[in-house]
């Protein structure tokens, strides 16, 4: 996905062992479609060579405010003006302290001071020893940088190059790119609390068997990611799938429909939007055997009895908060044929303002999908595209339809 196509990123490196990860970060930024201009401090150049960063960014690295290549001899002005964002990774403790004080002793700090505050966002990925990170001075500086309008990304946790273990590692390059991509998304769901269900459910027959379906959870996970990128607080109730949790999303894992219903019921009072993307099993075995069911030699299969699962979405949609417009419910419909007619019928049956139809067998497990939005005014097709692209479009469509009451305080 070329999520950063057309974006020009100034990637700043200050001194720290995490500089070795900035090489990969640079590669991922260009892979995502961005053009990258690297600026390094003298300390950063002790950890990784400008040659490496030039080769990966395909541009000469700028190291000094006295770099005479710029016709007006003002790299600190030009670099910031050309950027869609300045990303400093790693941001050392010393660099953060310098920025807080408005110091400008080298090109990187000088460029940050000269940054057009309203137009060019500044994101910092701190990286340092855990004691340095937790020191009151660094925490004070991080808070002040946020107050001054910078985005200070969280640090990672774990083993550090110094041999200690704790908070202060630089975020992984993939996570930094995700944060940057999210930063550029319009904040159409800011202030909303979005609850998403995703994936299949698994209904146990006995301890080793059960019934489930082919839902991969990819669409629901993409919706959760897109809602978070759009500024919402997101909780994801996930059936059994092996997908990584989108950054910044709170995840609750469940197995069965009854567990999914319990998790939704526990969370729904906090939510302003529910997106039910899960493919909930319609039936479950009436009883789940305590021990594995064995063949009895008769050649006959066991006589399994099934009972219907509760309709999680319809139950929530019938609640007072949903009916009064404080909670906006969005359903999905996985159909195999007659998408429009089935989706409209399902929307009315479930009493939801917006239903998203898709052809289940064509999309289960795939990275792409095509959606048909169905509401009281008619239908709207979101043509075939990557699920994340569609999820972002859906987030905007939900935002457009939100009644004023669903806007959280
Ligand atoms: N859904 C739910 N609880 C269920 C069944 C479905 O919350 N027990 C939700 C799904 O998450 C989805 C919508 O209802 O948002 C429609 O799901 P789908 O499986 O397409 O429809 P069903 O209600 O199961 O109807 P049918 O199987 O007859 O098509």
Boltz pocket constraint, residues with backbone or C-beta under 6 A from the ligand:
constraints:
  - pocket:
      binder: B
      contacts: [[A, 197], [A, 257], [A, 276], [A, 277], [A, 278], [A, 279], [A, 280], [A, 281], [A, 282], [A, 309], [A, 310], [A, 311], [A, 312], [A, 313], [A, 314], [A, 330], [A, 331], [A, 332], [A, 333], [A, 334], [A, 335], [A, 346]]
      max_distance: 6.0
